Amino acid sequence: MPRVVGVTVGPISCIFLTLASTAYSAVGCQITGNLLFTIYPDKTTGLTTLGFAPHWGVVVLAYLFMQLHITVAFSVIVNPSFYIAERLALGMHKRQPRGDLEDPVSGYVDAATPDVTQGKPRRSSKMSYVSVGDAENEHKGDVEEEMAEYRGVRNTVKHVLLLVVIVVVLVVLAIVFKDHFSDFADFVGTSCITANCILLPIVFYLVKASHRIPMYEKVAAIVVTVLCFVLGCYVTYTTGESLFVPSDNDAEFPFCSPTFKNDVYYNYTAAHES
């Protein structure tokens, strides 16, 4: 698992850092929170907010790849939510008892004789999961048992209605925050992603495996947790402030100095194509 995390998260982090540093070094404080807004041209002038004329084919490709990203991310995030909702609201996917602790005989499982004919120790590996939902699936590998919970008109209707309700709630939220959708996405991302992807995994790891974690690893984990907690709270506060208590500042580039709050300080198209 450490190798998988390192190989996946490492290159992705490098790509994100390269993209962020390149964009900031090019336009500085006038960069928008979403690069797609920066490259999309105005329908009347054909120029972007930064005053350059983008290549339309590149713009179309960027939006198509973003749509692909959103589609994949939506399925990854929503499917586990569907699974949990089915368990809580419909009583599906219930965990089976693992045996009576007071009666060890009933929970006894026959073990096969170890294979020692090869002369080498046999290496076992833990079961791999495609998604988090697989870890909760009591019928993983048995399609018939898994599909049995969805058979029948009543079960089908309840299942479809539950999924429709969840999707409707998401659509209503998107419509309500349509004028501040970027701020809403930033607020949810900074709070939920920071907690679910950084803070809680490290805390759970320290709680569950504290007895076998070396001291240097504990110190590094605590430092990362405290640092990310402080930064996450700060970004959550700033994005929440712009979402729930928006200011009257109508500057086009609010993060710049007063001289460049409303004027583009560098126009590539005007400098090279006029």
SETINU-27181 format. One line per 2 residues: number of its first residue (from 1); for each residue x negated, y, z negated of C-alpha. Coordinates in nm, 2 decimals, always signed. Example, Ala and Ser with C-alpha at 12.3 -4.5 7.8 and 13.67 -1.06 7.14 Angstrom:
BEGIN
1) -1.23:-0.45:-0.78; -1.37:-0.11:-0.71;
// end
This chain:
BEGIN
1) +0.00:+0.00:+0.00; -0.28:+0.26:-0.07;
3) -0.42:+0.19:+0.27; -0.08:+0.24:+0.43;
5) -0.02:+0.56:+0.25; -0.37:+0.69:+0.33;
7) -0.34:+0.60:+0.70; +0.01:+0.76:+0.74;
9) +0.00:+1.06:+0.51; -0.36:+1.16:+0.58;
11) -0.33:+1.22:+0.96; +0.01:+1.38:+0.92;
13) -0.12:+1.62:+0.66; -0.41:+1.71:+0.88;
15) -0.17:+1.78:+1.17; +0.05:+2.00:+0.95;
17) -0.24:+2.20:+0.82; -0.38:+2.25:+1.17;
19) -0.04:+2.36:+1.30; +0.02:+2.60:+1.00;
21) -0.33:+2.75:+1.01; -0.33:+2.80:+1.39;
23) +0.00:+2.97:+1.39; -0.09:+3.20:+1.09;
25) -0.43:+3.29:+1.24; -0.26:+3.39:+1.56;
27) +0.02:+3.61:+1.44; -0.04:+3.64:+1.06;
29) +0.24:+3.77:+0.85; +0.48:+3.81:+1.14;
31) +0.52:+3.43:+1.19; +0.87:+3.30:+1.11;
33) +0.95:+3.02:+0.88; +1.06:+2.81:+1.18;
35) +0.83:+2.80:+1.48; +1.12:+2.72:+1.70;
37) +1.26:+3.06:+1.63; +0.93:+3.22:+1.72;
39) +0.91:+3.06:+2.07; +1.27:+3.10:+2.17;
41) +1.32:+3.39:+2.41; +1.59:+3.65:+2.40;
43) +1.85:+3.59:+2.67; +1.84:+3.95:+2.80;
45) +1.47:+4.04:+2.78; +1.32:+3.70:+2.81;
47) +1.08:+3.78:+2.53; +1.05:+3.63:+2.19;
49) +1.06:+3.82:+1.86; +0.68:+3.86:+1.89;
51) +0.71:+4.01:+2.23; +0.57:+3.73:+2.45;
53) +0.73:+3.54:+2.74; +0.72:+3.16:+2.66;
55) +0.71:+2.88:+2.91; +1.07:+2.76:+2.93;
57) +0.96:+2.39:+2.98; +0.75:+2.40:+2.67;
59) +1.04:+2.55:+2.47; +1.28:+2.28:+2.60;
61) +1.03:+2.00:+2.50; +0.98:+2.15:+2.16;
63) +1.36:+2.15:+2.09; +1.40:+1.80:+2.22;
65) +1.13:+1.67:+1.99; +1.28:+1.86:+1.70;
67) +1.62:+1.70:+1.78; +1.45:+1.35:+1.79;
69) +1.29:+1.43:+1.45; +1.62:+1.55:+1.30;
71) +1.80:+1.24:+1.43; +1.55:+1.00:+1.28;
73) +1.53:+1.19:+0.95; +1.91:+1.21:+0.92;
75) +1.94:+0.83:+0.96; +1.65:+0.77:+0.71;
77) +1.80:+1.00:+0.45; +2.17:+0.92:+0.49;
79) +2.17:+0.54:+0.53; +2.05:+0.48:+0.17;
81) +2.31:+0.73:+0.05; +2.58:+0.53:+0.24;
83) +2.45:+0.21:+0.07; +2.46:+0.36:-0.28;
85) +2.80:+0.52:-0.22; +2.94:+0.18:-0.11;
87) +2.81:+0.03:-0.43; +2.95:+0.31:-0.66;
89) +3.28:+0.38:-0.48; +3.37:+0.05:-0.33;
91) +3.20:-0.20:-0.56; +2.99:-0.35:-0.28;
93) +2.63:-0.48:-0.30; +2.66:-0.57:-0.67;
95) +2.34:-0.71:-0.82; +2.36:-1.08:-0.91;
97) +2.26:-1.18:-1.27; +1.90:-1.31:-1.29;
99) +1.97:-1.57:-1.56; +2.04:-1.57:-1.93;
101) +1.75:-1.46:-2.14; +1.89:-1.65:-2.43;
103) +1.91:-1.97:-2.22; +1.58:-2.00:-2.04;
105) +1.68:-2.34:-1.89; +1.96:-2.18:-1.68;
107) +1.72:-1.93:-1.53; +1.46:-2.19:-1.46;
109) +1.35:-2.22:-1.09; +1.15:-2.52:-0.97;
111) +0.80:-2.42:-0.85; +0.63:-2.60:-0.57;
113) +0.29:-2.75:-0.62; +0.01:-2.51:-0.51;
115) -0.15:-2.59:-0.18; -0.51:-2.67:-0.25;
117) -0.57:-2.89:+0.05; -0.74:-2.62:+0.25;
119) -1.02:-2.57:-0.01; -0.96:-2.19:-0.02;
121) -0.74:-1.99:-0.25; -0.41:-1.90:-0.10;
123) -0.34:-1.53:-0.08; +0.02:-1.43:-0.14;
125) +0.16:-1.09:-0.06; +0.47:-0.92:-0.19;
127) +0.77:-0.89:+0.03; +0.76:-0.59:+0.26;
129) +1.07:-0.37:+0.30; +1.17:-0.17:+0.60;
131) +1.36:+0.08:+0.39; +1.44:+0.15:+0.02;
133) +1.78:-0.01:+0.08; +1.62:-0.35:+0.15;
135) +1.48:-0.36:-0.20; +1.84:-0.33:-0.33;
137) +1.98:-0.58:-0.08; +2.08:-0.90:-0.26;
139) +2.14:-1.08:+0.08; +1.82:-0.97:+0.26;
141) +1.75:-1.22:+0.53; +2.10:-1.37:+0.52;
143) +2.30:-1.18:+0.78; +2.62:-1.38:+0.73;
145) +2.63:-1.31:+0.35; +2.55:-0.95:+0.41;
147) +2.83:-0.90:+0.67; +3.08:-1.09:+0.46;
149) +3.14:-0.77:+0.25; +3.24:-0.58:+0.56;
151) +3.49:-0.83:+0.69; +3.86:-0.78:+0.66;
153) +4.09:-0.49:+0.76; +4.10:-0.35:+0.41;
155) +3.73:-0.35:+0.36; +3.67:-0.21:+0.71;
157) +3.91:+0.08:+0.65; +3.76:+0.17:+0.31;
159) +3.41:+0.15:+0.45; +3.49:+0.37:+0.75;
161) +3.68:+0.63:+0.54; +3.39:+0.65:+0.29;
163) +3.14:+0.72:+0.57; +3.37:+0.97:+0.74;
165) +3.42:+1.16:+0.41; +3.04:+1.18:+0.36;
167) +2.98:+1.31:+0.71; +3.27:+1.56:+0.68;
169) +3.12:+1.70:+0.36; +2.78:+1.74:+0.53;
171) +2.95:+1.92:+0.83; +3.14:+2.15:+0.60;
173) +2.82:+2.24:+0.41; +2.65:+2.31:+0.75;
175) +2.93:+2.54:+0.86; +2.94:+2.72:+0.52;
177) +2.57:+2.79:+0.53; +2.55:+2.84:+0.91;
179) +2.43:+3.20:+0.87; +2.17:+3.10:+0.61;
181) +2.10:+2.75:+0.72; +1.72:+2.80:+0.72;
183) +1.73:+2.93:+0.36; +1.96:+2.65:+0.26;
185) +1.73:+2.39:+0.41; +1.43:+2.55:+0.24;
187) +1.61:+2.55:-0.09; +1.71:+2.19:-0.07;
189) +1.37:+2.09:+0.06; +1.16:+2.26:-0.20;
191) +1.37:+2.13:-0.49; +1.46:+1.78:-0.38;
193) +1.15:+1.69:-0.18; +0.92:+1.82:-0.45;
195) +1.10:+1.61:-0.71; +1.16:+1.29:-0.51;
197) +0.84:+1.27:-0.32; +0.58:+1.41:-0.56;
199) +0.69:+1.46:-0.92; +0.91:+1.16:-0.99;
201) +0.69:+0.89:-0.82; +0.39:+1.01:-1.01;
203) +0.58:+1.03:-1.34; +0.73:+0.68:-1.30;
205) +0.39:+0.54:-1.20; +0.23:+0.69:-1.52;
207) +0.51:+0.56:-1.74; +0.52:+0.21:-1.59;
209) +0.15:+0.14:-1.54; -0.02:+0.37:-1.79;
211) -0.19:+0.08:-1.97; -0.39:-0.02:-1.66;
213) -0.46:+0.31:-1.50; -0.81:+0.44:-1.55;
215) -0.85:+0.78:-1.72; -0.98:+0.97:-1.42;
217) -0.67:+0.86:-1.23; -0.44:+0.97:-1.51;
219) -0.61:+1.31:-1.52; -0.58:+1.36:-1.14;
221) -0.21:+1.25:-1.16; -0.13:+1.49:-1.44;
223) -0.31:+1.78:-1.27; -0.12:+1.72:-0.94;
225) +0.21:+1.68:-1.13; +0.17:+2.01:-1.32;
227) +0.04:+2.20:-1.02; +0.32:+2.08:-0.79;
229) +0.58:+2.14:-1.06; +0.48:+2.50:-1.10;
231) +0.46:+2.56:-0.72; +0.78:+2.38:-0.66;
233) +0.96:+2.59:-0.92; +0.82:+2.91:-0.77;
235) +0.92:+2.82:-0.41; +1.26:+2.70:-0.53;
237) +1.32:+3.03:-0.71; +1.22:+3.24:-0.41;
239) +1.42:+3.04:-0.16; +1.72:+3.03:-0.39;
241) +1.70:+3.41:-0.44; +1.71:+3.47:-0.07;
243) +2.00:+3.22:-0.03; +2.23:+3.32:-0.32;
245) +2.12:+3.68:-0.39; +2.01:+3.81:-0.05;
247) +1.84:+4.15:-0.05; +1.95:+4.45:+0.16;
249) +1.60:+4.46:+0.32; +1.67:+4.44:+0.70;
251) +1.30:+4.44:+0.80; +1.22:+4.21:+1.08;
253) +0.89:+4.10:+0.92; +0.94:+4.14:+0.55;
255) +0.61:+3.99:+0.45; +0.40:+4.24:+0.64;
257) +0.27:+4.58:+0.52; +0.51:+4.88:+0.58;
259) +0.33:+4.97:+0.90; +0.42:+4.64:+1.07;
261) +0.75:+4.55:+0.90; +0.95:+4.62:+1.22;
263) +0.68:+4.66:+1.49; +0.49:+4.38:+1.66;
265) +0.12:+4.45:+1.60; +0.00:+4.24:+1.89;
267) +0.19:+4.17:+2.22; +0.01:+3.91:+2.43;
269) +0.23:+3.94:+2.73; +0.21:+4.32:+2.74;
271) -0.17:+4.31:+2.71; -0.23:+4.04:+2.98;
273) +0.06:+4.05:+3.22; +0.15:+4.41:+3.25;
// end
